[in-house]
Amino acid sequence: MNLTEIKLLWEGPFSIEDILTGKIDSKKHETQANDIGLYQIYGTHPIYGDNVLVYIGRTKNKNGFKARLKNRWVVEDGSDSDNVQIYLGTIFSDLEKLDKDKIIKNKLIDKAEVLLINALKPAFNSSNIQSVDTSLTKDRYLVHNTGNHRRVPTTLDSEYFWKEYKNFAVINDLVNEQKIDDEENYYGCVINQTDKYDIWLCVDYEIWNMKKVPLTFQIDFKNNKELKKANSLNKFEVYKYIGEDDTEEFLYEDASDLIDLTNDKLKVEVDKKINDIKNKLKN
């Protein structure tokens, strides 16, 4: 997998007047009103409150930010449009703006926008959320955010989104295959049930972050006696979730080897794994 690093320098906050009138075009700022790049808009949202990230966008127009943000609905139609704050991001190579090859620069802007939107999910973005697919992430992109990047993380890695996309694709394929009707299927689905336990296939973010396991088989026992009995076998990993109101404990196994399987092999391998888990629990 090829790795491309994208370096963004963010400046702001600017008002829309600062950008449209060219007030930002001074030695104090690296970013100019007619530059191309990405922008973050902070404003008021009826649900999320004041001064929150509401939109991330990009411009490749020859007249840059000034042309893109003029009469932009996100700026003009907000409930507190007078207090909108805008941050502008331009792509750099080392310490110089990447101006020589506009085709490459435009491609990097597109990639960075999709990763930023999917990482932060701003309230008024929709078209790029959950749109990460093989055409966008078959190669690895590492986005470095410098300057005043506000809520945007310092580093974003496209590999995370590619894995996430593939994880959910595995679950969705099984849901469709088994015709399961359950509103919780987005994060996981029950792939086998007995009177003592249920076996799930899950994307569990805490296990992913803590153990670096992006896809798991989870064994959810229906009483503590059966859980303790299975735990004593020492054949599975144990995870204990401690919430505000309760504590949940279950056993799990790594299911990451399913991620790259084609649909015709997926169901066969899942069935094998279910039988393997059941055999371990019998001993």
N, C-alpha and C positions, 0 to 999 in steps of 0.2 A: 504494500500500500504506500503510495507516494504521500509525502508530507509537505504541505505548503504553509508557511507562516505569514499571517496578515497582521500588520502593525497599524493601529489606529490611534491618532492623536485627537483627543476630544477637547473642545473649548466651549465656554459658556459659564453661566447662563446668559443668553441673549434674548431681547424682546423681538417680536416680529418686526417692529419699526427699525431696530438696529440692523437687521438683515436686509430689509427691502430698500432702505435708504443708503445702504453701503457704509453705515457708520462703523461697522466692524473692520473695514478696510484700513487698517493702520498698522504701524510697526509693532504695536502692542500685541497683535494677534497674528498667528501663523495662518489662520483660516480667513479666506476672503469670501465675499458674498457670491461670487460667480464660480467658486470651486465646486467640484462634484464630490460626493461622499454620502455619509449617513447622518441622520439626525434623530434626536430623542425629543419628545414633547412632553412636558410636565404641566398638569393642570388639575382641574376639579372634575371628579367623577361622582355621579349621584349615589353610587354604592360604596366605592372605595375611599371617598373623601377628598380632601384638598391636597394640592401639591404632590400628586402621584404620577407615575409614569403612565401615560395614556396611549402613546403611539411611538412606534419606531418606523422610520422610512428611509428611503434613499433617493438620490437624484444622479442621473448620468446626462442630464440636459446640458447643452453647451453653455447655458447661462446659469447653471449651477443652482445653489440653494435659493437664490433670489427668485428665480423663475418657478421653482417647485413649490415654494412656500407661499407664494402670492395667492390669495383667495383660497387657501387650503381649508377645507371644511373642519378639520380637527382644530385649527387655530381659531377660525371665525365663529364657529357655532357652539363653542363650549359655554357652559353655564357661568364661567368666570374668565371670559376670554381676555380681559384686561390684565390678568395676572399670569398668563401663560409664559412658561420659561422654555427656551429651546437650547439644546446643546448640539454642536456640530462636530462631526468626526471626519477627518480626512486620512487617506492611506499614505503611509510613509514607508520608504525603504531606507533603513538605517536612520539618518537624520534628515533626509531629503524627501520632498514630495515625489511620489511616483507618477511622473507626468509623461514619460517618454513613450510608453506603450499603452495607449488608451484601451485597446481590446483586453489586455491582461488586467488593467486597472478596473474596468467595468465588470469583468468576471469576478474579481476579488470583492468588489462592492456587493454584488449579488449574493455571494457565498456568506459574507459577513452578516448581511441583513437577515437571511434565513436563520442563521445560528442565534443571533441576538433575539429575534422574535420568539423563537422556540424556547430559548432559555428563560426569558422574562415574561412572555405572554401578556403584553400590554392590553389594557381593556378594549381599545378600539381597533386593534389589529385582528384580522380574521383570515385573510387569504393565505398567509404563510404559516399559520399555526397548524401543527400536525401535518405539514406538507413535506417533511423531510423524506426523501426516497433515494433510490440508488443513483439517480441522475444528479443529485445534489451532494451526496456524501460518499460516493464510491472511492474517492480519494480523501485523505485526511487533511483537514484544515484546522490550524491552531490560530485563534484570534487573540492578539495581545492588545489590551486597551490601556492607553496611557493618558496623562493629562487629567482634566476634570471629567471623568467618565460617570460620575454620579452613581446610579444604581447598577450599572453594568459591571459584571465581574471583571477582575483584572485579566483573567485568561478563560477562554472558552474553547472546548475541544469538540470537533464534529464527530469524533469516534463515539462519544457518549450517545449522540442522537441517532447515529446509525445503528448502534446496538439496541437502543430503545425501540426504534422502528421495527427491527427484526424480531425482538422479543414479543412485541404485541402482535406481530404478524403470525407467529407460532400459535399464540393463544386464540386469535381470531379464526385461524384455520381449523383448530380443534373444535371450537364452538360451532362453527358452520357444519363441520363433519358430523358432530353428535346432535346437532339441532337443539342446543341448549338455550333456554330462554331465561336469562337471569341478568338483571340490570347491573350486577357487579362484575360481569365478565370482562370488563375493560382491563382490570388488573389481574384477574385470574379466573380459573374455572374449575369446578369439581369434575375430575375425570374418572373417579371411581368411588363408590360408596359401599360401606359394609355396616353392620350393626354396631361395630366398635369404633370405627374411624372413617374419615373421608380423606381421599387423596386429591390434593389440588395441584395444578400447575400455575405458578404465580410469578409476577414481577413484583418483588418486594423491595422497595427502595432502601429500607434500613439495612437489610442483608446485603444488598448490592453495594451500598456505601461502606459498610463495616467490613464485610468479608470478600468484597470484589466478586460476588457471584450474582450475575444479572438475571438468571432464570432458575427457579427452584421447583422441585417437587416438595410439597408440604403435607405432612400427615397430621391431621387435626382430630384428636381423640375426643370421644364423647363423654368420658369421665376420667378423673385423675388416676384412678386405679389402673386403668389400661395404659395411660400415659407413662406412669412410673414403671410398669412392667416392661414396656417397650424400651424405655430409656435405659433400663438395666442391661439391655443387650449390648449397648455400646456400639451400635452399628450405624447410627445416624448422628448428624449434628443437632444440637439443641439450641433453640432460640427462645428467649423469654422477653416478651414485650411488657413493659411496665407503663401503664397509662395513668391518667388522673383518677379514674374510678375503679380500675380493675387491672389484674395481671393475667396475661395470656401466655401459655407455653405450648410449643409444638416442636416436632422433629422435622428435619428437612434434609434433602440431598441436592447436590448440584445438578441442574438440568441444562447447563450451557451447551452441551454437545448437541442439543436439538436445534440450535439456532440456525445452522447453515444447511439443514436437511431440506430436500425438496419435498413437496406435498405428498408424493406417493410413498416416500420412505418415513415420513413423520409419524403417521398413525401406527405403522408397524413397530417403530422404535419405542413409541410411548407405551404400547401394549406390553412390549418386552419389559420395560422398566416397571410398569405396574405389577407384573408377575414377580419380578425380582424383589420389589419392596414387600409384597405380600409374603413371599417365601422367607425373607429375613425376619418378619414379624411373627412367623410361626415358631421359630426356634427359641 
